[in-house]
Amino acid sequence: YAMGLGTPAQVVELVARGVDLFDCVLPTRVARNGTAFTFRGAFALKGGAYKEDFRPIEADCECYTCVHHTRAYLRHLLNVGEILGLRLLTIHNLHCYLQIMEKIRTCLDKGTFHAFRKHFASQYRPTSRIEEQRKNAENEL
């Protein structure tokens, strides 16, 4: 049992260490602050780099938010204080966590969790690194 822990990278690592029950408000809390979780890391959508970014939060995501709304629109909602932006981001973050947990369960069942863990860790970037890349992109504009 792990309480209060739970970035996607932490969840994968904790499962590797035997944890099978989680209690964490992180996906909803960070959504209320404008941060999106993805399989590759987390990033804040309020920045200017997303002003004309008409892609979904995550390319392969099938959640309601990613299917129907762009990063630019979500950024607009967040920056004008529209509660819909927080709700849409929460939907995405919860969906992302559900997909990660589904992938973990499938890999555990198939005996491929170790390979998944290694691949996930190699692809996932902490929020600070994503923010650093976003700031660099803004400076180039």
C-alpha positions in Angstrom: 0.0 0.0 0.0 1.3 3.4 -0.9 -0.4 6.6 0.2 0.4 10.0 -1.2 2.9 8.7 -3.9 2.1 8.4 -7.4 3.6 10.1 -10.5 3.4 7.6 -13.3 7.1 6.8 -12.9 6.6 6.2 -9.2 3.6 3.9 -9.8 5.6 1.7 -12.1 8.6 1.6 -9.7 6.4 0.9 -6.7 4.6 -2.0 -8.5 8.1 -3.4 -9.2 8.7 -3.3 -5.5 5.5 -5.1 -4.7 3.0 -2.3 -4.0 -0.5 -3.2 -5.3 -2.7 -0.6 -3.7 -2.4 3.2 -4.3 -4.2 6.1 -2.7 -3.1 9.4 -4.3 -4.8 12.6 -5.3 -1.9 13.7 -7.6 -3.6 13.2 -11.0 -6.5 15.5 -10.0 -4.4 17.9 -7.9 -2.0 18.7 -10.7 -4.8 18.9 -13.2 -6.2 21.8 -11.1 -2.9 23.5 -11.5 -2.8 23.0 -15.2 -0.4 20.0 -15.5 -1.0 17.0 -17.8 0.4 13.6 -17.2 1.4 11.5 -20.2 3.3 8.2 -20.8 6.3 10.3 -21.6 6.2 12.8 -18.7 4.2 15.7 -17.4 3.9 19.3 -18.5 2.1 22.5 -17.7 -0.3 23.6 -20.4 -0.6 27.3 -19.3 2.6 28.3 -21.1 2.8 30.3 -24.3 4.4 27.4 -26.2 0.9 25.8 -26.4 -0.9 28.9 -27.6 -1.1 27.6 -31.2 -0.6 23.9 -30.4 -3.5 22.2 -32.0 -2.5 18.6 -31.1 -4.2 16.6 -28.3 -2.4 16.3 -25.0 -1.1 12.9 -26.0 -1.2 11.6 -29.5 -2.4 8.1 -28.9 -4.8 8.9 -26.1 -8.4 8.0 -26.6 -9.8 9.9 -23.6 -12.7 12.4 -24.2 -10.3 15.4 -23.7 -7.7 14.3 -26.3 -10.3 13.2 -28.9 -12.3 16.5 -28.7 -9.9 19.3 -27.6 -6.5 20.7 -28.4 -3.7 21.9 -26.2 -4.3 25.4 -27.4 -8.0 25.3 -26.3 -7.1 23.7 -23.0 -4.5 26.4 -22.4 -7.0 29.1 -23.2 -9.5 27.6 -20.7 -6.9 27.3 -18.0 -5.6 30.9 -18.5 -9.0 32.5 -18.4 -10.0 30.6 -15.2 -12.7 28.5 -16.9 -13.4 25.5 -14.7 -14.0 23.3 -17.8 -10.3 23.3 -18.4 -9.6 21.8 -15.0 -12.3 19.2 -15.6 -11.0 18.2 -19.0 -7.5 18.0 -17.7 -8.6 15.8 -14.8 -10.4 13.5 -17.3 -7.2 13.1 -19.2 -5.0 12.6 -16.2 -7.3 9.9 -14.8 -7.5 8.2 -18.1 -3.7 8.3 -18.4 -3.4 6.6 -15.0 -6.0 4.0 -15.9 -4.1 3.2 -19.1 -0.8 2.9 -17.3 -2.3 0.5 -14.7 -3.9 -1.5 -17.4 -0.6 -1.8 -19.2 1.1 -2.8 -15.9 -1.5 -5.5 -15.2 -1.2 -6.9 -18.8 2.6 -7.0 -18.5 2.5 -8.7 -15.1 0.1 -11.3 -16.5 2.4 -11.9 -19.6 5.6 -11.9 -17.6 6.9 -8.9 -19.5 6.8 -6.3 -16.7 10.5 -6.0 -16.3 10.9 -5.0 -20.0 8.0 -2.6 -19.7 9.5 -1.0 -16.6 12.8 -0.5 -18.3 11.2 1.0 -21.5 8.9 3.2 -19.4 11.7 4.6 -17.4 13.8 5.3 -20.5 10.9 7.3 -22.1 9.5 9.1 -19.0 10.8 12.6 -18.3 10.1 14.3 -15.0 8.1 17.5 -15.1 11.1 19.7 -14.6 12.8 18.3 -17.7 9.6 18.8 -19.8 9.2 22.3 -18.5 12.9 23.0 -19.4 12.2 21.8 -22.9 9.0 23.9 -23.1 10.9 27.1 -22.0 13.6 26.5 -24.6 10.9 26.1 -27.2 9.3 29.4 -26.1 12.6 31.2 -26.3 13.1 30.0 -29.9 9.7 31.5 -30.9 
